[in-house]
Amino acid sequence: MSEAANVYHPERLEEAKNIALGWRIVGQMEPQTLEDAIQMLRDSSAYATQVYELLYAEIAEQQKNR
């Protein structure tokens, strides 16, 4: 097995983890108004997108290096 197949980006995984943890904390707060609830849903969607993109890039790179 080549060494390139073992390459991964811990900073990318750490960033995904930090976003997910922040998302979890924010998700525990109850919205006070309908507008707050809508904004929280939008923010959650943005967090999910960021985590997805980071993890997708990591998985794609791992697949490419196999």
N, CA, C and O atoms as CSV, one atom per row, in Angstrom:
chain,resi,resn,atom,element,x,y,z
A,1,MET,N,N,0.850,-1.182,0.000
A,1,MET,CA,C,0.000,0.000,0.000
A,1,MET,C,C,0.887,1.234,0.000
A,1,MET,O,O,1.842,1.316,0.773
A,2,SER,N,N,0.587,2.164,-0.836
A,2,SER,CA,C,1.402,3.375,-0.911
A,2,SER,C,C,1.111,4.284,0.271
A,2,SER,O,O,0.050,4.206,0.891
A,3,GLU,N,N,2.064,5.138,0.565
A,3,GLU,CA,C,1.886,6.070,1.666
A,3,GLU,C,C,0.814,7.106,1.355
A,3,GLU,O,O,0.180,7.623,2.275
A,4,ALA,N,N,0.599,7.418,0.094
A,4,ALA,CA,C,-0.422,8.404,-0.297
A,4,ALA,C,C,-1.814,7.949,0.114
A,4,ALA,O,O,-2.680,8.778,0.394
A,5,ALA,N,N,-2.037,6.647,0.154
A,5,ALA,CA,C,-3.353,6.132,0.535
A,5,ALA,C,C,-3.648,6.407,2.005
A,5,ALA,O,O,-4.811,6.395,2.408
A,6,ASN,N,N,-2.623,6.653,2.811
A,6,ASN,CA,C,-2.814,6.898,4.228
A,6,ASN,C,C,-2.898,8.379,4.575
A,6,ASN,O,O,-2.989,8.731,5.751
A,7,VAL,N,N,-2.869,9.241,3.584
A,7,VAL,CA,C,-2.888,10.680,3.815
A,7,VAL,C,C,-4.319,11.129,4.102
A,7,VAL,O,O,-5.255,10.799,3.374
A,8,TYR,N,N,-4.456,11.884,5.176
A,8,TYR,CA,C,-5.738,12.506,5.452
A,8,TYR,C,C,-5.466,13.871,6.058
A,8,TYR,O,O,-4.325,14.194,6.386
A,9,HIS,N,N,-6.494,14.657,6.204
A,9,HIS,CA,C,-6.341,16.031,6.665
A,9,HIS,C,C,-7.016,16.197,8.022
A,9,HIS,O,O,-8.216,16.464,8.090
A,10,PRO,N,N,-6.260,16.041,9.091
A,10,PRO,CA,C,-6.868,16.145,10.416
A,10,PRO,C,C,-7.489,17.520,10.671
A,10,PRO,O,O,-8.452,17.632,11.430
A,11,GLU,N,N,-6.947,18.560,10.047
A,11,GLU,CA,C,-7.522,19.892,10.251
A,11,GLU,C,C,-8.924,19.988,9.656
A,11,GLU,O,O,-9.784,20.681,10.200
A,12,ARG,N,N,-9.154,19.305,8.557
A,12,ARG,CA,C,-10.477,19.291,7.931
A,12,ARG,C,C,-11.463,18.542,8.835
A,12,ARG,O,O,-12.598,18.981,9.021
A,13,LEU,N,N,-11.026,17.423,9.388
A,13,LEU,CA,C,-11.881,16.656,10.284
A,13,LEU,C,C,-12.129,17.408,11.591
A,13,LEU,O,O,-13.231,17.358,12.139
A,14,GLU,N,N,-11.122,18.093,12.082
A,14,GLU,CA,C,-11.262,18.894,13.306
A,14,GLU,C,C,-12.251,20.038,13.085
A,14,GLU,O,O,-13.067,20.334,13.958
A,15,GLU,N,N,-12.177,20.674,11.926
A,15,GLU,CA,C,-13.116,21.762,11.616
A,15,GLU,C,C,-14.544,21.234,11.541
A,15,GLU,O,O,-15.465,21.869,12.056
A,16,ALA,N,N,-14.736,20.092,10.912
A,16,ALA,CA,C,-16.076,19.490,10.836
A,16,ALA,C,C,-16.590,19.182,12.231
A,16,ALA,O,O,-17.758,19.426,12.533
A,17,LYS,N,N,-15.724,18.646,13.082
A,17,LYS,CA,C,-16.114,18.335,14.461
A,17,LYS,C,C,-16.505,19.604,15.216
A,17,LYS,O,O,-17.517,19.623,15.917
A,18,ASN,N,N,-15.711,20.657,15.075
A,18,ASN,CA,C,-16.000,21.910,15.775
A,18,ASN,C,C,-17.312,22.534,15.309
A,18,ASN,O,O,-18.072,23.063,16.120
A,19,ILE,N,N,-17.578,22.474,14.020
A,19,ILE,CA,C,-18.841,22.998,13.499
A,19,ILE,C,C,-20.001,22.200,14.068
A,19,ILE,O,O,-21.004,22.773,14.494
A,20,ALA,N,N,-19.866,20.871,14.075
A,20,ALA,CA,C,-20.932,20.023,14.603
A,20,ALA,C,C,-21.172,20.289,16.091
A,20,ALA,O,O,-22.319,20.313,16.536
A,21,LEU,N,N,-20.109,20.485,16.855
A,21,LEU,CA,C,-20.270,20.787,18.278
A,21,LEU,C,C,-20.962,22.138,18.479
A,21,LEU,O,O,-21.847,22.262,19.325
A,22,GLY,N,N,-20.565,23.134,17.713
A,22,GLY,CA,C,-21.221,24.435,17.802
A,22,GLY,C,C,-22.684,24.358,17.416
A,22,GLY,O,O,-23.536,24.991,18.039
A,23,TRP,N,N,-22.967,23.588,16.397
A,23,TRP,CA,C,-24.334,23.383,15.929
A,23,TRP,C,C,-25.159,22.735,17.037
A,23,TRP,O,O,-26.311,23.107,17.260
A,24,ARG,N,N,-24.572,21.779,17.719
A,24,ARG,CA,C,-25.267,21.094,18.810
A,24,ARG,C,C,-25.601,22.073,19.935
A,24,ARG,O,O,-26.705,22.037,20.478
A,25,ILE,N,N,-24.665,22.940,20.285
A,25,ILE,CA,C,-24.889,23.923,21.350
A,25,ILE,C,C,-25.991,24.895,20.952
A,25,ILE,O,O,-26.904,25.160,21.734
A,26,VAL,N,N,-25.905,25.424,19.740
A,26,VAL,CA,C,-26.912,26.379,19.262
A,26,VAL,C,C,-28.290,25.724,19.215
A,26,VAL,O,O,-29.298,26.358,19.526
A,27,GLY,N,N,-28.324,24.455,18.823
A,27,GLY,CA,C,-29.594,23.746,18.716
A,27,GLY,C,C,-30.296,23.524,20.041
A,27,GLY,O,O,-31.484,23.199,20.057
A,28,GLN,N,N,-29.592,23.691,21.154
A,28,GLN,CA,C,-30.202,23.506,22.469
A,28,GLN,C,C,-30.949,24.751,22.946
A,28,GLN,O,O,-31.703,24.694,23.917
A,29,MET,N,N,-30.739,25.863,22.266
A,29,MET,CA,C,-31.425,27.100,22.651
A,29,MET,C,C,-32.810,27.127,22.000
A,29,MET,O,O,-32.966,26.806,20.822
A,30,GLU,N,N,-33.795,27.512,22.784
A,30,GLU,CA,C,-35.147,27.611,22.236
A,30,GLU,C,C,-35.341,28.983,21.595
A,30,GLU,O,O,-34.976,30.006,22.174
A,31,PRO,N,N,-35.917,28.992,20.401
A,31,PRO,CA,C,-36.189,30.287,19.757
A,31,PRO,C,C,-37.296,31.021,20.515
A,31,PRO,O,O,-38.229,30.402,21.026
A,32,GLN,N,N,-37.179,32.325,20.578
A,32,GLN,CA,C,-38.167,33.139,21.289
A,32,GLN,C,C,-39.304,33.596,20.373
A,32,GLN,O,O,-40.411,33.879,20.830
A,33,THR,N,N,-39.012,33.661,19.080
A,33,THR,CA,C,-40.020,34.116,18.118
A,33,THR,C,C,-39.975,33.207,16.901
A,33,THR,O,O,-39.056,32.404,16.735
A,34,LEU,N,N,-40.972,33.348,16.068
A,34,LEU,CA,C,-40.995,32.600,14.816
A,34,LEU,C,C,-39.803,32.978,13.948
A,34,LEU,O,O,-39.210,32.117,13.299
A,35,GLU,N,N,-39.451,34.246,13.932
A,35,GLU,CA,C,-38.305,34.699,13.152
A,35,GLU,C,C,-37.007,34.057,13.660
A,35,GLU,O,O,-36.142,33.670,12.875
A,36,ASP,N,N,-36.891,33.953,14.991
A,36,ASP,CA,C,-35.720,33.272,15.566
A,36,ASP,C,C,-35.671,31.813,15.126
A,36,ASP,O,O,-34.604,31.293,14.798
A,37,ALA,N,N,-36.821,31.159,15.120
A,37,ALA,CA,C,-36.887,29.754,14.716
A,37,ALA,C,C,-36.484,29.591,13.257
A,37,ALA,O,O,-35.747,28.668,12.910
A,38,ILE,N,N,-36.962,30.477,12.415
A,38,ILE,CA,C,-36.617,30.429,10.990
A,38,ILE,C,C,-35.118,30.631,10.805
A,38,ILE,O,O,-34.485,29.928,10.017
A,39,GLN,N,N,-34.553,31.592,11.533
A,39,GLN,CA,C,-33.113,31.854,11.422
A,39,GLN,C,C,-32.306,30.663,11.927
A,39,GLN,O,O,-31.282,30.314,11.339
A,40,MET,N,N,-32.756,30.043,13.005
A,40,MET,CA,C,-32.056,28.863,13.526
A,40,MET,C,C,-32.075,27.728,12.508
A,40,MET,O,O,-31.080,27.019,12.350
A,41,LEU,N,N,-33.199,27.553,11.817
A,41,LEU,CA,C,-33.271,26.519,10.781
A,41,LEU,C,C,-32.323,26.826,9.636
A,41,LEU,O,O,-31.657,25.929,9.119
A,42,ARG,N,N,-32.261,28.082,9.240
A,42,ARG,CA,C,-31.329,28.475,8.174
A,42,ARG,C,C,-29.881,28.247,8.606
A,42,ARG,O,O,-29.066,27.737,7.837
A,43,ASP,N,N,-29.577,28.627,9.833
A,43,ASP,CA,C,-28.222,28.431,10.351
A,43,ASP,C,C,-27.883,26.943,10.416
A,43,ASP,O,O,-26.779,26.534,10.055
A,44,SER,N,N,-28.838,26.139,10.877
A,44,SER,CA,C,-28.614,24.695,10.951
A,44,SER,C,C,-28.334,24.119,9.578
A,44,SER,O,O,-27.475,23.251,9.424
A,45,SER,N,N,-29.047,24.597,8.597
A,45,SER,CA,C,-28.824,24.149,7.223
A,45,SER,C,C,-27.424,24.520,6.757
A,45,SER,O,O,-26.750,23.725,6.102
A,46,ALA,N,N,-26.991,25.723,7.093
A,46,ALA,CA,C,-25.651,26.172,6.703
A,46,ALA,C,C,-24.582,25.338,7.415
A,46,ALA,O,O,-23.587,24.955,6.800
A,47,TYR,N,N,-24.779,25.056,8.701
A,47,TYR,CA,C,-23.825,24.214,9.430
A,47,TYR,C,C,-23.757,22.824,8.813
A,47,TYR,O,O,-22.672,22.281,8.606
A,48,ALA,N,N,-24.919,22.252,8.520
A,48,ALA,CA,C,-24.953,20.911,7.927
A,48,ALA,C,C,-24.233,20.898,6.588
A,48,ALA,O,O,-23.515,19.947,6.278
A,49,THR,N,N,-24.414,21.923,5.810
A,49,THR,CA,C,-23.742,22.020,4.511
A,49,THR,C,C,-22.229,22.071,4.684
A,49,THR,O,O,-21.495,21.406,3.954
A,50,GLN,N,N,-21.763,22.857,5.648
A,50,GLN,CA,C,-20.313,22.963,5.884
A,50,GLN,C,C,-19.727,21.617,6.294
A,50,GLN,O,O,-18.688,21.202,5.780
A,51,VAL,N,N,-20.400,20.933,7.226
A,51,VAL,CA,C,-19.908,19.638,7.688
A,51,VAL,C,C,-19.915,18.640,6.534
A,51,VAL,O,O,-18.953,17.896,6.345
A,52,TYR,N,N,-20.998,18.626,5.769
A,52,TYR,CA,C,-21.095,17.717,4.622
A,52,TYR,C,C,-19.947,17.956,3.641
A,52,TYR,O,O,-19.295,17.009,3.202
A,53,GLU,N,N,-19.703,19.215,3.302
A,53,GLU,CA,C,-18.651,19.526,2.327
A,53,GLU,C,C,-17.273,19.099,2.828
A,53,GLU,O,O,-16.473,18.560,2.063
A,54,LEU,N,N,-16.998,19.336,4.097
A,54,LEU,CA,C,-15.701,18.932,4.647
A,54,LEU,C,C,-15.548,17.412,4.633
A,54,LEU,O,O,-14.516,16.889,4.211
A,55,LEU,N,N,-16.572,16.714,5.092
A,55,LEU,CA,C,-16.488,15.250,5.139
A,55,LEU,C,C,-16.497,14.646,3.747
A,55,LEU,O,O,-15.794,13.667,3.494
A,56,TYR,N,N,-17.281,15.212,2.840
A,56,TYR,CA,C,-17.314,14.712,1.471
A,56,TYR,C,C,-15.936,14.847,0.819
A,56,TYR,O,O,-15.463,13.929,0.148
A,57,ALA,N,N,-15.301,16.001,1.024
A,57,ALA,CA,C,-13.970,16.220,0.452
A,57,ALA,C,C,-12.969,15.215,1.016
A,57,ALA,O,O,-12.127,14.693,0.285
A,58,GLU,N,N,-13.060,14.949,2.300
A,58,GLU,CA,C,-12.143,13.995,2.925
A,58,GLU,C,C,-12.377,12.583,2.384
A,58,GLU,O,O,-11.423,11.879,2.053
A,59,ILE,N,N,-13.622,12.179,2.297
A,59,ILE,CA,C,-13.945,10.840,1.779
A,59,ILE,C,C,-13.543,10.720,0.317
A,59,ILE,O,O,-12.981,9.702,-0.088
A,60,ALA,N,N,-13.823,11.745,-0.479
A,60,ALA,CA,C,-13.464,11.711,-1.902
A,60,ALA,C,C,-11.954,11.581,-2.073
A,60,ALA,O,O,-11.483,10.837,-2.933
A,61,GLU,N,N,-11.204,12.299,-1.261
A,61,GLU,CA,C,-9.751,12.218,-1.366
A,61,GLU,C,C,-9.253,10.835,-0.956
A,61,GLU,O,O,-8.334,10.294,-1.570
A,62,GLN,N,N,-9.860,10.269,0.078
A,62,GLN,CA,C,-9.475,8.920,0.499
A,62,GLN,C,C,-9.764,7.900,-0.606
A,62,GLN,O,O,-8.954,7.007,-0.854
A,63,GLN,N,N,-10.913,8.032,-1.265
A,63,GLN,CA,C,-11.266,7.129,-2.342
A,63,GLN,C,C,-10.311,7.277,-3.517
A,63,GLN,O,O,-9.933,6.293,-4.152
A,64,LYS,N,N,-9.929,8.511,-3.796
A,64,LYS,CA,C,-9.022,8.787,-4.911
A,64,LYS,C,C,-7.647,8.156,-4.666
A,64,LYS,O,O,-6.988,7.706,-5.603
A,65,ASN,N,N,-7.229,8.129,-3.422
A,65,ASN,CA,C,-5.901,7.635,-3.069
A,65,ASN,C,C,-5.843,6.122,-2.893
A,65,ASN,O,O,-4.780,5.584,-2.583
A,66,ARG,N,N,-6.929,5.444,-3.078
A,66,ARG,CA,C,-6.907,3.973,-2.917
A,66,ARG,C,C,-6.391,3.292,-4.124
A,66,ARG,O,O,-6.309,2.064,-4.152
